[in-house]
Amino acid sequence: MIIEDSKSVAHIISSILTSYEYRATVASTDEFDQQFLKDGTFSAFIMNVNLSRNRSLVLLRMIKRRSPE
């Protein structure tokens, strides 16, 4: 799961991961809540830790609550 508000940055990261045969899901901060609740779990998160409106901390807490390991 790639969490990034810049579509161009998210696309570049996704393309790189796909070229190495990883499956990447991209979501903006606004889409993340719905995507995360719908799909449930992910192997890894790549997130911009400098998201607007302090969303980084909110999303990290949500991820931690869902999967404390």
N, C-alpha and C positions, 0 to 999 in steps of 0.2 A: 504494500500500500504506500503510495507516494502522496503525501499531503503537502500541497504547494499551491499558492494563490496565483503565481505567475504561470500562465499556460505554456509559454515557451520553455521555461525551465523544467516544468513537469514533463513536457514532450521530449526534451533532450534526455532527461534521466530515464524515462520510460523506453526510449529508443535504444539507449545503451544496454539496459537490462534485457530487453527483448533480443538484442543481437547476441547475447550470451545465453539465450534460451530460457530466461526467467519470465514468468508471467507477472506482469505489473498492472496494478489497478491505480488509476489516478483520481484524486478527489481534491476539490478546493475545500477550504474550511467550512463553507456553507453546505457542501455536499457530504462531508465526512460523516456527520451524525447519522444520516439516512443509510449511507453505504455500509458503515460499521455495524449498525443494528441489523441490516438486512443480511449481510454476508457472514457476520459473526466473528470469525478469527482469521488472522493473517500470519504468515511466517515471520514477516519483518515489516517494520515501518521506516520510511525515510520521510522526515518531516523538517520543514523550515522552522527553526526554533525562534524565528523573529517575525512571526505572523502578527497581523494587525489585531488591535483590540485585546491584547493578552490572550489570544486564542491558543497559543502554544501550551501554556500551563493548563488550561481547561482541557484540551485534548489529551495531554499526557496523563492527567488524572483519570479521564474517562478510560483510556487504554489500560492503565494500572488497575482500576476497579474491575474491568472485564477480564483481565488476565494477570493476576498478581505475580506470577512467576517471572 
